[in-house]
Amino acid sequence: TNNEQLLERCKAILRRFPDQVEHHRYNFPSYRIGGIPKAYMLFRGHMPECEAQVREYAEEMMTAARDSKGIMSHPHKPEEELIWIDVAMAVTPYLLFAGLALGEQRYIDEAAKQAFLHYEEFLNEENGLLHQCKNFIGPGLYSEDHWGRGNGWGYIALTELVNHLPDDSPHRPKAEKYFRDLSEALLPHQSKRGLWRQEIPFEYSYEETSGTGLILYGYGCGMRRGILDKDVYLEPFRRGVAGLNEVAINDDFSIENSCPGCLCPGEGDEKGTVKAYVTLKLPYRDEPHGFGPLMFALVEAYKHGITDLPR
């Protein structure tokens, strides 16, 4: 909406990183400075003073641990090549926005590379959906899941590529193909209320709102960019937005049904199984991962002319 008051509020929040906010140390180092939002604001020309910060953590990503295929891996056990789809979300948009802001093509190339490698590695070719992780159960073993938010993590990496890569980028054809393929694979699993489930293809799994928000964001961006057919995706998009409004957002704007954070949950023989993902924990009110995806989905709803939702 180009609301200057909201823009200034965002800038004020981001300026608190890193000196006034201590981010959880288990997360990616770039989160220390405000992560993807800080890189995005630099890209949009709103915070030129953060150029040095954004470059520092882009360089950190460029030298981070990788497995034998070049997929960014867990830094504390590099010999085990622990890889997981969440990394695509944390790395690809950050490097893409940093590269576009700073004129660094190598950042953009690595952004595309990480999104593509993660998609290819975790793709289940039988249903077109993504697993979360590999080597956490044992060498060469994948988690059995098709976790809702995990598919959303992989999807948002592809979404930001098709949304922001230059039209003449050599990475655009593959980005658009993978984006279309995952969009199509997700579509049959939308519930009657418009949501996707914690374990996407398992009809008895609960409807999960953070993964749903990320998927709807991708659908909205894809239609606006002319990559997804509105005749196919607009009705599911509208139904999904209505479903989020009904299921996820309370009258006081607290949120429901976002999955707790997880990485290959479960113990013993159940580690990484569908059962472990579905029975991980009950969703709880105001789970932190849930807010951003809902905001993404609702911004896309606004851009598609949905300006009012019933309370």
C-alpha positions as MATLAB code, in Angstrom:
seq = 'TNNEQLLERCKAILRRFPDQVEHHRYNFPSYRIGGIPKAYMLFRGHMPECEAQVREYAEEMMTAARDSKGIMSHPHKPEEELIWIDVAMAVTPYLLFAGLALGEQRYIDEAAKQAFLHYEEFLNEENGLLHQCKNFIGPGLYSEDHWGRGNGWGYIALTELVNHLPDDSPHRPKAEKYFRDLSEALLPHQSKRGLWRQEIPFEYSYEETSGTGLILYGYGCGMRRGILDKDVYLEPFRRGVAGLNEVAINDDFSIENSCPGCLCPGEGDEKGTVKAYVTLKLPYRDEPHGFGPLMFALVEAYKHGITDLPR';
ca = [
       0.000    0.000    0.000;
       3.060    2.292    0.147;
       2.031    3.314    3.654;
       4.945    5.384    4.949;
       4.003    4.822    8.583;
       4.143    1.048    8.163;
       7.400    1.272    6.241;
       8.992    3.325    9.020;
       7.744    0.819   11.576;
       9.418   -2.026    9.652;
      12.670   -0.077    9.427;
      12.585    0.689   13.139;
      12.168   -3.002   13.956;
      15.001   -4.042   11.656;
      17.336   -1.378   13.027;
      17.198   -3.162   16.399;
      19.186   -6.044   14.857;
      21.833   -6.967   15.894;
      22.614   -4.665   18.830;
      19.245   -4.571   20.603;
      17.905   -8.033   19.730;
      19.656  -11.306   20.535;
      18.326  -13.834   18.058;
      18.298  -17.531   18.883;
      21.773  -18.856   18.197;
      20.530  -22.186   16.820;
      19.305  -20.422   13.703;
      21.223  -19.189   10.683;
      23.912  -16.552   11.330;
      22.200  -14.106    8.959;
      19.223  -13.974   11.334;
      21.472  -11.973   13.680;
      21.043   -8.852   11.534;
      17.390   -9.414   10.666;
      17.940  -12.007    7.960;
      15.933  -11.963    4.745;
      13.965   -8.787    5.611;
      17.183   -6.796    5.986;
      18.449   -8.013    2.589;
      15.057   -7.303    1.028;
      14.950   -3.765    2.405;
      18.403   -3.098    0.981;
      17.256   -4.508   -2.372;
      14.245   -2.174   -2.362;
      16.448    0.836   -1.554;
      14.930    1.505    1.865;
      17.963    0.850    4.115;
      21.202    1.660    2.273;
      22.992    1.943    5.616;
      22.848   -1.844    6.082;
      24.898   -2.676    2.979;
      27.959   -3.829    4.943;
      25.855   -6.066    7.198;
      24.081   -7.744    4.299;
      27.331   -8.329    2.431;
      29.059   -9.792    5.506;
      26.433  -12.483    5.981;
      26.119  -13.178    2.260;
      29.822  -13.957    2.286;
      29.294  -16.191    5.341;
      26.713  -18.166    3.345;
      29.043  -18.477    0.371;
      31.646  -20.231    2.537;
      29.307  -22.308    4.741;
      29.587  -26.101    4.951;
      28.227  -28.134    2.037;
      27.733  -31.800    1.244;
      29.330  -33.627   -1.676;
      26.649  -32.315   -4.064;
      27.058  -28.730   -2.942;
      23.941  -28.573   -0.725;
      24.435  -26.396    2.327;
      24.692  -28.719    5.338;
      24.716  -28.658    9.120;
      27.819  -26.726   10.228;
      28.544  -28.681   13.411;
      28.745  -32.161   11.845;
      29.984  -31.586    8.284;
      31.239  -35.149    7.935;
      27.668  -36.480    8.360;
      26.305  -34.281    5.516;
      23.114  -33.439    7.382;
      20.832  -31.560    4.984;
      17.264  -30.273    5.360;
      14.758  -28.325    3.265;
      14.467  -25.424    5.714;
      17.860  -24.244    4.426;
      16.405  -23.413    1.005;
      14.087  -20.901    2.679;
      16.835  -19.317    4.784;
      19.472  -19.117    2.045;
      17.898  -18.610   -1.373;
      15.880  -15.407   -0.738;
      18.685  -13.852    1.307;
      21.333  -14.411   -1.363;
      18.929  -13.427   -4.139;
      18.053  -10.077   -2.556;
      21.656   -9.458   -1.526;
      22.856  -10.211   -5.043;
      20.281   -7.955   -6.660;
      20.991   -5.150   -4.190;
      24.765   -5.345   -4.393;
      25.172   -6.295   -8.053;
      26.825   -9.610   -7.109;
      25.919  -12.232   -9.712;
      27.652  -14.988   -7.736;
      25.167  -14.485   -4.902;
      22.266  -14.830   -7.352;
      23.837  -17.935   -8.907;
      24.216  -19.560   -5.490;
      20.657  -18.618   -4.540;
      19.340  -20.471   -7.585;
      21.740  -23.378   -7.079;
      20.644  -23.986   -3.496;
      16.925  -23.857   -4.390;
      17.386  -26.275   -7.283;
      19.624  -28.725   -5.422;
      17.276  -28.880   -2.436;
      14.262  -29.436   -4.669;
      15.988  -32.177   -6.646;
      17.366  -33.918   -3.559;
      14.138  -34.038   -1.568;
      11.675  -34.610   -4.417;
       9.507  -37.725   -4.203;
       8.939  -38.374   -7.895;
       5.909  -40.550   -7.157;
       3.806  -37.639   -5.908;
       5.868  -34.528   -6.672;
       6.125  -33.507   -3.011;
       9.211  -32.903   -0.863;
      10.730  -34.691    2.111;
      12.281  -32.626    4.876;
      15.729  -34.067    5.496;
      18.434  -36.636    4.793;
      21.060  -38.390    6.938;
      19.444  -37.447   10.257;
      18.054  -40.981   10.698;
      21.142  -42.657    9.289;
      23.511  -42.407    6.322;
      21.622  -42.062    3.042;
      18.171  -42.170    4.669;
      15.445  -39.609    4.061;
      12.678  -38.668    6.470;
       9.428  -40.330    5.380;
       7.350  -37.154    5.602;
       5.761  -34.766    3.149;
       5.581  -32.122    5.852;
       3.359  -29.136    5.118;
       5.671  -26.354    6.228;
       8.678  -28.221    4.823;
       7.083  -28.192    1.379;
       6.336  -24.525    1.994;
      10.021  -23.890    2.769;
      11.074  -25.420   -0.533;
       8.268  -23.661   -2.358;
       9.042  -20.162   -1.088;
      12.632  -20.468   -2.340;
      11.297  -21.190   -5.842;
       8.606  -18.521   -5.441;
      11.108  -15.763   -4.721;
      13.212  -16.840   -7.692;
      10.310  -16.624  -10.145;
       9.131  -13.433   -8.480;
      12.438  -11.531   -8.564;
      14.940  -13.057  -10.999;
      15.524  -10.797  -13.999;
      13.474  -11.901  -16.985;
      16.659  -12.687  -18.935;
      18.279  -14.673  -16.118;
      19.677  -18.049  -17.245;
      18.159  -19.513  -14.082;
      14.601  -18.494  -14.916;
      13.580  -21.487  -17.119;
      14.488  -24.058  -14.474;
      13.037  -21.932  -11.676;
       9.731  -21.636  -13.500;
       9.613  -25.359  -14.321;
      10.272  -26.473  -10.745;
       7.839  -23.853   -9.447;
       5.077  -25.043  -11.785;
       5.754  -28.690  -10.991;
       5.545  -28.193   -7.226;
       2.496  -25.933   -7.581;
       0.718  -28.674   -9.525;
       1.773  -31.416   -7.105;
       0.389  -29.486   -4.122;
      -2.985  -28.641   -5.642;
      -4.809  -32.015   -5.281;
      -4.120  -32.093   -1.538;
      -5.995  -28.916   -0.606;
      -8.685  -29.703    1.967;
     -12.366  -28.824    1.586;
     -11.783  -25.796    3.816;
      -8.921  -24.655    1.587;
      -5.943  -25.673    3.723;
      -3.064  -28.118    3.418;
      -2.300  -30.665    6.123;
       0.608  -31.244    8.477;
       1.397  -34.402    6.489;
       0.158  -33.212    3.119;
      -1.108  -36.446    1.504;
      -2.473  -38.024    4.735;
      -6.188  -37.260    4.928;
      -6.382  -37.835    8.702;
      -3.663  -35.314    9.496;
      -4.733  -31.946   10.900;
      -4.989  -28.857    8.721;
      -1.810  -26.828    9.201;
      -1.748  -23.081    8.650;
       1.901  -22.054    8.194;
       2.469  -24.408    5.275;
      -0.875  -23.313    3.838;
       0.142  -19.656    4.015;
       3.399  -20.303    2.164;
       1.630  -22.296   -0.546;
      -1.005  -19.603   -1.049;
       1.741  -16.978   -1.261;
       3.319  -18.952   -4.084;
       0.008  -19.355   -5.882;
      -0.652  -15.638   -5.647;
       2.799  -14.684   -6.907;
       2.627  -17.258   -9.687;
      -0.664  -15.919  -10.988;
       0.521  -12.300  -10.825;
       3.660  -13.194  -12.757;
       1.618  -15.044  -15.395;
       3.328  -18.354  -14.592;
       0.256  -20.058  -13.095;
      -3.096  -20.196  -14.890;
      -5.759  -18.184  -13.056;
      -8.432  -20.508  -14.414;
      -6.799  -23.301  -12.412;
      -5.402  -21.573   -9.332;
      -7.574  -18.547   -8.531;
     -10.481  -20.476   -6.998;
      -8.184  -22.610   -4.777;
      -6.338  -19.427   -3.808;
      -9.534  -17.650   -2.778;
     -10.762  -20.733   -0.931;
      -7.440  -21.003    0.889;
      -7.489  -17.375    1.994;
     -11.038  -17.812    3.285;
      -9.974  -20.993    5.081;
      -7.054  -19.278    6.794;
      -9.344  -16.476    7.898;
     -11.775  -19.014    9.341;
      -9.355  -21.476   10.923;
      -6.146  -19.596   11.692;
      -7.009  -16.032   12.713;
      -8.902  -15.231   15.905;
     -10.840  -12.039   16.575;
      -7.911  -10.694   18.628;
      -5.524  -11.628   15.765;
      -3.895  -14.452   17.655;
      -3.314  -17.467   15.390;
      -4.036  -21.188   15.464;
      -2.913  -24.485   13.898;
       0.712  -23.677   13.052;
       2.939  -26.707   13.571;
       5.616  -26.441   16.278;
       9.175  -26.290   14.986;
      10.662  -29.660   14.146;
      13.565  -31.347   12.422;
      13.230  -35.079   11.837;
      11.088  -35.628   14.966;
      10.614  -38.893   16.861;
      12.797  -41.360   18.711;
      14.158  -44.781   17.813;
      12.279  -46.576   15.052;
       9.766  -43.726   14.804;
      12.339  -41.025   14.039;
      11.478  -39.242   10.809;
       8.315  -41.275   10.212;
       4.952  -39.899    9.141;
       3.641  -40.827   12.590;
       6.316  -38.698   14.251;
       5.433  -35.634   12.183;
       1.694  -36.029   12.713;
       1.904  -36.705   16.470;
       4.793  -34.289   17.125;
       2.776  -31.938   19.351;
      -0.599  -30.336   19.147;
      -0.472  -26.952   17.432;
      -0.663  -24.141   19.935;
      -1.829  -20.551   19.868;
       0.629  -17.994   18.481;
       3.296  -20.504   17.382;
       6.061  -18.193   16.047;
       6.520  -19.764   12.602;
       2.880  -19.114   11.755;
       2.724  -15.330   11.550;
       4.928  -14.655    8.516;
       3.203  -17.180    6.221;
      -0.217  -15.742    7.101;
       1.029  -12.230    6.346;
       2.438  -13.386    2.999;
      -0.859  -15.022    2.046;
      -2.947  -12.023    3.072;
      -0.721   -9.549    1.200;
      -1.196  -11.667   -1.918;
      -4.933  -11.729   -1.255;
      -4.905   -7.918   -1.173;
      -2.966   -7.774   -4.436;
      -5.633  -10.020   -6.002;
      -8.433   -7.698   -4.949;
      -9.463   -9.426   -1.713;
      -9.576   -6.355    0.526;
     -12.019   -7.424    3.211;
     -12.591  -10.687    5.077;
     -15.486  -11.414    7.450;
     -14.751  -11.537   11.190;
];
